[in-house]
Every structure is written in structure tokens, then in C-alpha cells.
Amino acid sequence: MLPDILPGQPFPIGATVTPNGINFSVFSKSCTGLELLLFDEPNSPQPSRVIQLHKKHNKTFYYWHILVSNIGAGQVYAYRADGLYAPVQGLRFDSSKVLLDPYARAVVGWDNYSREAASCFGKDNCAQALRAVVAPDPKTYDWEGDLPLRIPYATTVIYELHIDGFTRHLSSGVSPEKRGKYAGLIEKIPYLQELGITAVELLPIHQFDPNDARPSHKNYWGYSTISFFAPHSDYSSRSDRLDPINEFRDLVKALHRVGIEVILDVVFNHTAEGSQDGPTLSFKGLDNQAYYLLEPNQAEYSNYSGCGNTLKANHPMVTRMILDSLYYWVAEMHVDGFRFDLASVLSRSKLGQPFADSPVLWAIETDPVLAGTKVIAEAWDAAGLYQVGSFLEGNSDRFAEWNGPYRDDVRRFVKSDRGIVSRLAACVMGSPDIYLRPDYEPNHSINFITCHDGFTLNDLVSYNYKYNEANGENNSDGTNDNNSWNCGVEGVTDDPEIEVLRLRQIKNFFTILLCSQGTPMLLMGDEIRRSQKGNNNGYCQDNELSWFDWSNIEKHQDLLRFVGGLIHFIQSLRIFRQKKLLSVTHGSRKPHIIWHGTKLKQPDWGNDSRSLAFTLRHPKFNEHLHIILNAYWQPLTFELPLLSSEEGWHRIVDTALPSPQDFSDLKTATLITSPEYLAQGRSVVMLMAR
């Protein structure tokens, strides 16, 4: 063995700075040989040094390891693995392929990278391959005392945003080098703070492959992970190979300073390597059988993700990788939580069958390192497994869930569908019809009307049909089941009556969302009517269709005022912070709800009903609200509950009124002197006793 090389250790996995050099460790059960490649620069066409690892000295169990002295942080490296190429046996070793370390903290080589070259068996792709970079000891970063915020769900308002899309538009006013970058978002934190946001949910920032898309398109959203430990390098405004790590940390630290948490959208259901026709970038070439679910013939990949492959999340090594990734982002990057994309994939066994005792999910559920973080499941997958309300068989005490039925039912109510009033009532209560456990915390229901996947809120009230032709798939992509209504005209219009109705419907959606029990989530730009022109699947649209147009703040300042005012108002009330279901007992001393129709205590649950009213009371804090939801197209008169002689109903919200009368805080709210209130067609009214 050479004098600057030692056997190394199997732990920690990845590349680790030690006093004696860099320890490299990587998992591969089935490879017969492994080479470590060291490069002088990120884009060097060939390695400056190739080190052969030997089973006798450099392998412990299934971990290949080596320690190289005289190198340090910033070293660029990769692997080659040798072994049998036998797809029908699940083996896809190709010693001509340069492989990325699955534990890479930073990824380089993008200037010369070719996805096509990585897809050709037997073709040396070294000059066009991605490489990893050894990261410095994380203790060298100055967190300046930063600590996790641990904001309870009960006081959380989530804002889903895309790092690039939020500041990429010229109108953002961000300097060109920071547009679409972590640093650009830092400059726009005051906007989020003023709006009342307490958590940003970032679309994927794990390093992804933007080339994983159709020709002439780009994988813009980022659901194509190639490294679960590295921040996406294109989002860094700096040029050094390790800068993305610290720039992301700077963003987290800046958000924490103003009380905003960071939730990452993580994609542990598939990788950028695609199907059997896809590239060999890392996992395929190191241990295909361990990392992926395979079909019975093993030459093809199970596709529960809809993206060509499925990670074998419950293989012990993959479970370890997922947990190590989560630990890293919590301990070393200070993030506050995770939203698990297509989380139901993680409940599939090593044979692809759903099972309740998923090791990876229960490990996340019970792990002490993650105990203070938010964990949110998108409780379905692309193969029809739908687990909203039954994720982990409903036994989870930790996982919150994206409430898809909430989205669908509220959309249907606001567009005046029949037979939806009773389901809307359940939505307002925190969906006890779905979450059946008596001790379920309603704030674990993540309520949303829109998200990245689907129409924006403006488009939801402007289009009956999707218009995805720009995606290059003949409008076949994206869901057809949108529960949208264009208010009488398809698409953009200058008809003032249609525009008034659309704005009212948008305010109706926001009001119902924010006055429901549960944790609300807003989509980036909905508060200023961001439009994708009817495209409900903008995953490949790296252009103004996906970007936040900051000039719309002035154009739609009345709506922005309404949304921000309502968020702050709702957040100030204890009745919307409940950790238990509201009582439905009249006169209860507990926080409770009373249902009404146009007549007090006479809700109409019939199929033809399109209206509902309810009273919310928190006796301990003397909070008393009355909310009217009229999705009927004609005005309806609603009786108001009697109050003591010292009190009166004051109007906080009437979505039928023009700005600024549509929202008032309690101090300036108009007193209602009548025992009845005329709610205009398709409107929402919120009153508070004072």
C-alpha cells in the first residue's frame, strides 16, 4: 500500500475530513472491484489519480473504504465499480461509468455533463460525468447561535415556493447574480414576514438533474434527485464548488432570525436515473438490487413513482441513507421539517407491496434526532395507493398529511356543486371523517386549495380546462380532474363583471382555508393572482409562466392586503389553535362549533344545499365568531345569533364588498345592527362579537 494511503474505516459513510486525511466509504454488496477517482478540478476531463480498492484491506462487510492523506476539503472525487452486467439478475455494473457518491455533499461537473453519455452501456463517460466534492467539517460554519424554531402546527402558516421562481423575474428587483438563488430569497424575506408566513416549504433543493426532461425542456421543479445530501448548485449565487452549502445555511439562518421555519420537499421515492433506459449516474452502478424495486424479471424497474423507477426505501441500506440524509439536513443545515413527496411509496415492502410496519417510516416516526421536526406526508403514490387518513394505518403520532380531499371538497363547494355541504363541514372541523382517531390533532391536516402540482388559484377560477401544450406532451400530462370553474369565460378576459366574480371567488377560497381547523398552506403567488395561463403541470416551464411577477403586487394590492390582513387576524385567535377537535355541544365551556343554515341551528345538509353557517366560540378567551358561507348564486338572508346587550356583531370579512371594506380588523370593523345578514351570492362573511 502506498505511503499516503491507509485502509480507512467503513464509518462514517461518504467522504469525511479527518486529522489524517479524507476517509472515503461507500456501500456496494455485489461489486467485484472499486476505484476511487481524484480530480484536480470540477471539470477535469480525466482524474489525476486512480486508486484501486482491494477486498482484503478496503472492504468491511459491504462497505468499501480507504483513507487518503495529503488531500482535504474541496477535493473532487468519484468512483468506478466493476461487476457483473446481468439485468435479468438485477445487476447493472458498468466499469466504464463514473459514479457519484450517494453521500456527496456537493456535486460538480455540470458544465460538461451528458445524461446521454451516462445512458450508453460500455461507453466511457468520464469527461462528461458528475463528481462529488469533499465538504469541510461542518463545525467551521458560524451559525451565530441559530437554533430550531419548533413552531407548533397550531400557529403555522405554510407558503410553498420554488427557490428559482420566487425571485427570477426581472421585476423582483434582486441583483442579476442573486435572481433565482438562495441569496435572492434572503432579500425577499420581509415580504413573507409581512404576509404572515411562519414556514416556507421549498420545492426540491436536493441536487437534481435538470436534464431529466423531454428534449428542449428542463426539469424545473426538481423532482429528479441525484444526491440526497447536496444542495442544488444552480441555486447558489457564488462560484466556488462548496458555496451552495453555506449559501443555503445563510438562507436558513436569515429565515430563522425573523421566525420563519424551513421545510424541505424531499423525494425519497425515486431518483434521476430513470427506468432501464435511463442513465447510470450513481445508485444503479453501485448496487442496483439494493437501491431499487425491480419487477419479477429484474430487468425492469417497478414504477410506483410515475418517474421510471422506485427507491427500495425499506432495504436496510436505503433506510439508513434516508435517515442519514434527514439527520444531515436537521443537524448540519438546521432545517425544521420535511414534506415527503409520494410518501406512500415509502410504505411499500422490498417486494413493492403496501405494509403497515414500514421500517423506514416507523424509524422516522420514532427517531429522537427528528423528534422536534415537522414531518408531512403526501400520503399517496402514482400507482393508486391512497392513504390520506390511513397513513401508517392511522397510528402515526408524528406525521401530518397533505389533505387532498380537503382541496377537492372546498373547490367543489365554492363552484356550487351539489351534495357537498356536509363534506365541507367536515373540512372546516379538521376532517374528522377522514382522521378517525379520537385523539387526532386537527392541525396535522395540512389544508390547501392549490399547490405546485395543478392550477394556481387564479387559474382555478379562470379555466375549465388545462392548457399544457407547451410541455410537449400533446396536453396529455397533468390531471383533468381540477374541480375548477372559469366564472363564465374561459381564460383571460377584460369583462369587468367576470373579473369581479373571479376576485370574489379567490377571496372565498382564502377565507375558507384560513378559518378551517388545521394548518393552512398557500401556493407562491396566489395572493397576487399568479397565473400559468391554464397550465396545470408546469414542471418543465423555466420561464415567466412559473415565475413570481413582482409587478403584480401593485396590480393586485387589494387582494394582497386582504390575504395578509386575514392571516394576521386568524393567527391572533385561540379558536384557530386547537389541538383537539372542536366540541359540537351547544353551551359547552370548551371551544366549540354550532352549525346553522339561513335559520339558526337549522343547517341544510340536503343535496341541493349550497350554503352553511357556523358559530365558533372559545369561552375561556371570550372569542365568538359567526361565519357565513354562501356558494349559491343568489343572495341569501341569514339569521344571526343573539348576543348580550353589551355586545354586537362586527364585520371582519365580506368577500362581496370592494376593498377596503372586504376586510377590517376588529378595531375598525363595522357594527351590524340587524338581527339578519344578507350574504350576496357566492360570498363568505365573517363576523366577530365585541
FIMAR-694221 format. One line per 5 residues: number of its first residue (from 1); for each residue x, y, z negated of C-alpha. Coordinates in steps of 0.05 Angstrom, whole numbers, plus 5000, padded with zeros to 4 digits. Layout:
NUM) X:Y:Z  ...
# end
This chain:
1) 5000:5000:5000  5026:5070:5018  5052:5113:4960  4995:5164:4966  4941:5111:4966
6) 4912:5074:4906  4855:5023:4904  4806:5072:4876  4741:5058:4838  4670:5039:4860
11) 4641:5094:4817  4621:5148:4829  4593:5134:4898  4614:5185:4951  4676:5228:4953
16) 4698:5254:4885  4753:5302:4865  4798:5272:4811  4863:5295:4780  4899:5245:4823
21) 4866:5260:4890  4800:5241:4922  4764:5177:4905  4721:5150:4962  4667:5098:4951
26) 4614:5073:4999  4564:5015:4998  4564:4961:5051  4546:4889:5036  4554:4859:5104
31) 4610:4896:5140  4675:4857:5150  4721:4917:5152  4721:4991:5138  4764:5050:5159
36) 4768:5118:5126  4780:5174:5177  4811:5240:5154  4805:5302:5199  4844:5367:5196
41) 4785:5409:5218  4709:5401:5223  4712:5397:5299  4778:5360:5308  4767:5311:5366
46) 4806:5255:5331  4825:5240:5259  4894:5260:5236  4897:5197:5194  4861:5130:5194
51) 4865:5087:5131  4845:5014:5134  4810:4989:5071  4824:4917:5050  4775:4870:5016
56) 4827:4847:4966  4846:4916:4940  4790:4962:4961  4725:4924:4951  4687:4912:4886
61) 4622:4874:4895  4591:4910:4956  4627:4976:4944  4687:4995:4987  4733:5045:4952
66) 4800:5079:4957  4837:5138:4924  4878:5184:4968  4925:5233:4935  4952:5298:4966
71) 4883:5318:4991  4828:5357:4957  4762:5394:4963  4747:5415:5034  4776:5351:5065
76) 4736:5329:5126  4724:5254:5129  4682:5198:5159  4680:5122:5164  4680:5066:5215
81) 4651:4999:5196  4664:4933:5231  4619:4872:5230  4570:4831:5270  4525:4864:5321
86) 4464:4819:5319  4399:4859:5319  4355:4797:5313  4391:4784:5247  4383:4857:5226
91) 4456:4872:5236  4478:4932:5278  4552:4942:5264  4588:4982:5318  4661:4997:5304
96) 4661:5049:5359  4615:5094:5318  4640:5146:5269  4594:5144:5208  4573:5197:5159
101) 4579:5182:5084  4507:5174:5057  4530:5213:4996  4560:5271:5036  4554:5338:5000
106) 4566:5378:5064  4561:5359:5138  4602:5388:5194  4617:5374:5267  4554:5405:5295
111) 4589:5445:5349  4607:5381:5387  4554:5334:5361  4518:5289:5411  4458:5249:5389
116) 4461:5213:5456  4533:5191:5446  4514:5162:5379  4459:5121:5413  4504:5083:5462
121) 4529:5017:5435  4604:5007:5443  4618:5079:5464  4669:5116:5421  4635:5179:5397
126) 4690:5205:5351  4697:5273:5385  4622:5283:5382  4606:5255:5314  4585:5287:5249
131) 4632:5286:5189  4627:5297:5114  4666:5347:5072  4693:5334:5002  4658:5382:4954
136) 4695:5415:4896  4680:5398:4824  4610:5428:4812  4634:5458:4747  4673:5510:4787
141) 4608:5547:4805  4586:5601:4757  4512:5592:4741  4513:5653:4695  4472:5618:4643
146) 4417:5595:4691  4370:5543:4662  4309:5506:4688  4245:5547:4682  4198:5489:4667
151) 4135:5529:4682  4074:5486:4667  4028:5467:4724  3973:5506:4689  4008:5572:4704
156) 4038:5553:4771  4022:5583:4839  4060:5548:4895  4080:5581:4961  4101:5533:5016
161) 4153:5565:5062  4205:5550:5114  4273:5579:5099  4286:5600:5171  4215:5621:5188
166) 4207:5667:5129  4260:5718:5149  4278:5700:5221  4233:5752:5253  4266:5818:5272
171) 4212:5854:5231  4239:5823:5167  4289:5879:5162  4341:5828:5139  4411:5838:5169
176) 4422:5794:5231  4472:5748:5196  4423:5733:5140  4359:5723:5180  4333:5653:5172
181) 4384:5638:5118  4385:5623:5043  4413:5693:5034  4356:5723:5074  4305:5693:5028
186) 4341:5725:4968  4327:5793:4998  4252:5778:5003  4243:5753:4931  4208:5818:4910
191) 4152:5803:4959  4139:5736:4928  4143:5765:4858  4093:5820:4874  4045:5769:4906
196) 4045:5729:4841  4081:5667:4864  4114:5624:4810  4143:5569:4854  4168:5563:4925
201) 4161:5495:4958  4214:5494:5012  4205:5453:5074  4264:5404:5080  4331:5434:5065
206) 4368:5368:5061  4415:5365:5121  4373:5345:5180  4384:5333:5254  4352:5390:5294
211) 4365:5349:5358  4316:5296:5336  4262:5322:5383  4238:5319:5454  4283:5349:5509
216) 4283:5426:5508  4253:5425:5438  4282:5427:5368  4264:5391:5304  4247:5456:5269
221) 4211:5433:5206  4268:5388:5185  4233:5322:5171  4293:5285:5200  4343:5276:5144
226) 4414:5254:5156  4442:5270:5087  4402:5270:5022  4456:5307:4984  4477:5363:5031
231) 4440:5429:5040  4423:5443:5113  4483:5480:5141  4445:5522:5193  4411:5558:5135
236) 4477:5586:5110  4498:5656:5130  4571:5640:5115  4621:5604:5159  4662:5562:5112
241) 4649:5487:5113  4628:5487:5039  4590:5552:5038  4520:5522:5045  4526:5491:4976
246) 4540:5555:4939  4494:5598:4981  4437:5551:4963  4457:5556:4890  4456:5631:4895
251) 4385:5627:4921  4362:5583:4864  4395:5628:4813  4364:5691:4843  4294:5660:4844
256) 4301:5636:4772  4320:5706:4750  4250:5731:4767  4213:5670:4742  4203:5631:4807
261) 4216:5557:4810  4245:5519:4869  4211:5455:4893  4243:5415:4949  4203:5378:5002
266) 4243:5313:5004  4238:5260:5059  4256:5192:5030  4210:5154:5077  4254:5154:5139
271) 4318:5183:5169  4342:5217:5232  4368:5151:5260  4300:5135:5291  4280:5067:5320
276) 4322:5012:5351  4334:5060:5408  4359:5115:5362  4429:5137:5344  4477:5104:5295
281) 4497:5161:5250  4506:5132:5181  4459:5082:5149  4449:5037:5210  4524:5028:5218
286) 4539:5016:5145  4485:4967:5124  4423:4966:5168  4389:4910:5130  4396:4945:5063
291) 4373:5014:5084  4314:4999:5130  4249:4959:5130  4252:4913:5190  4198:4875:5228
296) 4198:4799:5222  4242:4793:5284  4291:4842:5250  4310:4874:5316  4255:4926:5308
301) 4242:4975:5253  4178:4979:5212  4148:5047:5225  4105:5067:5165  4131:5138:5171
306) 4109:5150:5243  4180:5172:5258  4212:5108:5284  4240:5077:5220  4224:5068:5147
311) 4274:5071:5090  4274:5008:5046  4263:5051:4985  4256:4992:4938  4321:4959:4957
316) 4365:4968:4895  4418:5007:4932  4369:5053:4966  4332:5064:4900  4399:5083:4869
321) 4414:5131:4926  4346:5165:4919  4355:5173:4844  4426:5197:4852  4402:5249:4902
326) 4348:5273:4855  4398:5276:4797  4446:5317:4840  4394:5368:4860  4370:5376:4789
331) 4437:5375:4752  4483:5408:4802  4435:5451:4844  4385:5469:4789  4322:5455:4829
336) 4257:5450:4790  4219:5396:4826  4205:5354:4888  4148:5342:4935  4155:5272:4963
341) 4136:5270:5036  4093:5209:5054  4104:5184:4983  4062:5122:4994  4119:5094:5035
346) 4158:5090:4970  4104:5044:4942  4119:4991:4996  4158:4929:4977  4220:4904:5013
351) 4172:4868:5059  4131:4931:5072  4071:4911:5030  4040:4961:4981  4051:4941:4909
356) 4036:4975:4842  4103:4961:4809  4147:5001:4857  4216:5004:4823  4235:5070:4855
361) 4170:5105:4836  4170:5079:4765  4243:5098:4758  4226:5169:4779  4166:5169:4733
366) 4205:5150:4671  4274:5178:4684  4300:5225:4629  4342:5268:4676  4279:5283:4716
371) 4232:5289:4656  4228:5365:4659  4218:5370:4735  4155:5373:4776  4144:5311:4818
376) 4090:5317:4871  4067:5261:4916  4038:5266:4986  4001:5202:4970  3992:5173:5039
381) 4034:5147:5097  4030:5144:5173  4006:5071:5174  3940:5083:5139  3958:5074:5066
386) 3919:5128:5029  3929:5133:4954  3903:5200:4932  3874:5186:4863  3904:5116:4862
391) 3978:5131:4868  4014:5081:4823  3944:5054:4813  3925:5118:4778  3972:5102:4720
396) 4023:5157:4730  4031:5208:4675  4081:5249:4715  4063:5252:4789  4019:5308:4813
401) 3987:5297:4881  3972:5338:4943  3896:5335:4942  3877:5321:5015  3803:5311:5000
406) 3801:5379:4966  3826:5411:5030  3775:5375:5073  3715:5386:5028  3728:5460:5017
411) 3737:5470:5092  3671:5435:5106  3634:5476:5054  3659:5543:5079  3640:5526:5150
416) 3570:5508:5125  3569:5433:5136  3510:5393:5107  3515:5348:5047  3578:5377:5017
421) 3556:5417:4956  3564:5361:4904  3634:5346:4931  3651:5420:4928  3631:5420:4855
426) 3680:5363:4842  3734:5404:4876  3721:5463:4831  3726:5417:4770  3794:5388:4789
431) 3767:5328:4829  3744:5281:4773  3710:5240:4828  3780:5222:4853  3822:5223:4790
436) 3783:5176:4745  3827:5172:4684  3792:5207:4625  3859:5237:4602  3878:5262:4672
441) 3905:5333:4673  3867:5371:4728  3928:5414:4742  3962:5352:4771  3915:5363:4830
446) 3954:5406:4879  3897:5443:4913  3908:5472:4982  3869:5494:5043  3927:5496:5092
451) 3999:5473:5093  4055:5469:5145  4020:5409:5176  3957:5436:5211  3924:5503:5225
456) 3944:5566:5189  3887:5598:5151  3877:5650:5206  3873:5595:5259  3826:5554:5215
461) 3774:5609:5224  3793:5625:5296  3797:5558:5333  3751:5499:5340  3805:5460:5378
466) 3880:5452:5375  3926:5481:5428  3992:5443:5424  4012:5442:5497  4077:5479:5480
471) 4100:5417:5442  4108:5379:5507  4062:5321:5488  4002:5339:5531  3964:5363:5469
476) 3963:5292:5442  4001:5308:5378  3970:5339:5316  3905:5319:5285  3838:5330:5319
481) 3802:5328:5251  3812:5400:5230  3744:5419:5200  3754:5488:5230  3704:5538:5256
486) 3721:5596:5302  3664:5641:5277  3633:5644:5346  3691:5659:5394  3750:5613:5409
491) 3817:5645:5395  3838:5718:5394  3782:5768:5401  3771:5843:5396  3698:5833:5376
496) 3692:5872:5310  3636:5830:5282  3674:5766:5293  3736:5796:5261  3696:5818:5200
501) 3668:5748:5192  3736:5716:5200  3766:5760:5147  3708:5745:5101  3718:5670:5111
506) 3792:5676:5096  3775:5712:5031  3724:5658:5015  3777:5605:5022  3826:5642:4978
511) 3774:5655:4924  3750:5583:4920  3822:5559:4919  3843:5604:4863  3781:5594:4819
516) 3785:5518:4823  3815:5477:4766  3882:5451:4790  3946:5480:4816  3938:5524:4878
521) 3986:5522:4937  3988:5575:4991  4019:5569:5060  4071:5621:5081  4038:5680:5115
526) 3965:5661:5104  3959:5724:5061  3974:5766:5123  3938:5723:5174  3998:5690:5206
531) 3976:5654:5269  4005:5597:5310  3956:5611:5366  3918:5547:5354  3979:5502:5350
536) 3968:5455:5291  4033:5418:5294  4089:5468:5301  4145:5420:5282  4186:5437:5344
541) 4170:5511:5352  4232:5551:5334  4203:5617:5357  4155:5672:5336  4099:5621:5334
546) 4129:5595:5269  4160:5658:5241  4132:5705:5189  4118:5771:5224  4131:5824:5171
551) 4096:5878:5212  4031:5843:5194  4039:5866:5122  4017:5936:5143  3966:5910:5192
556) 3933:5865:5140  3950:5902:5077  3878:5899:5053  3879:5823:5053  3947:5822:5021
561) 3920:5868:4966  3860:5822:4956  3902:5758:4951  3955:5787:4905  3904:5820:4861
566) 3863:5756:4855  3925:5714:4839  3946:5760:4782  3875:5764:4756  3865:5688:4755
571) 3933:5677:4724  3915:5723:4666  3856:5679:4644  3860:5619:4598  3799:5586:4630
576) 3843:5570:4691  3899:5539:4650  3862:5479:4623  3899:5413:4613  3834:5375:4606
581) 3770:5372:4646  3720:5426:4630  3661:5406:4588  3594:5408:4624  3555:5414:4559
586) 3515:5478:4552  3532:5517:4490  3597:5479:4477  3651:5513:4437  3701:5482:4484
591) 3719:5511:4552  3661:5492:4596  3624:5500:4662  3549:5506:4676  3521:5493:4745
596) 3468:5537:4778  3433:5548:4843  3396:5610:4863  3358:5596:4798  3395:5589:4733
601) 3412:5517:4713  3379:5491:4776  3435:5472:4824  3411:5445:4891  3450:5382:4906
606) 3409:5365:4968  3439:5352:5037  3412:5418:5064  3440:5460:5007  3496:5507:5026
611) 3503:5547:4962  3525:5536:4890  3537:5580:4829  3571:5565:4764  3588:5597:4697
616) 3656:5588:4665  3665:5602:4591  3724:5598:4544  3693:5616:4477  3759:5619:4438
621) 3787:5673:4484  3720:5706:4499  3725:5693:4574  3659:5690:4611  3654:5688:4687
626) 3599:5675:4736  3617:5654:4807  3570:5650:4867  3587:5610:4930  3541:5624:4988
631) 3561:5586:5051  3491:5596:5081  3489:5644:5139  3435:5687:5108  3436:5729:5043
636) 3411:5693:4981  3389:5723:4915  3419:5690:4853  3395:5698:4782  3448:5719:4733
641) 3457:5691:4663  3432:5734:4606  3485:5769:4564  3482:5803:4496  3460:5875:4494
646) 3533:5897:4485  3557:5863:4548  3547:5869:4623  3568:5833:4686  3623:5867:4724
651) 3640:5852:4796  3711:5826:4807  3702:5797:4876  3651:5804:4932  3682:5779:4997
656) 3627:5812:5038  3648:5881:5016  3702:5921:5052  3769:5936:5019  3780:5960:4965
661) 3711:5942:4939  3722:5868:4954  3768:5861:4894  3772:5900:4829  3808:5885:4764
666) 3765:5883:4702  3781:5954:4681  3754:5985:4746  3701:5932:4762  3631:5956:4779
671) 3577:5943:4728  3519:5902:4754  3454:5927:4723  3405:5880:4757  3388:5810:4730
676) 3399:5784:4800  3454:5790:4853  3444:5789:4928  3501:5749:4957  3510:5761:5031
681) 3513:5704:5080  3579:5667:5079  3607:5703:5018  3636:5689:4949  3622:5732:4888
686) 3658:5732:4822  3631:5768:4761  3660:5775:4692  3626:5794:4627  3652:5853:4589
# end
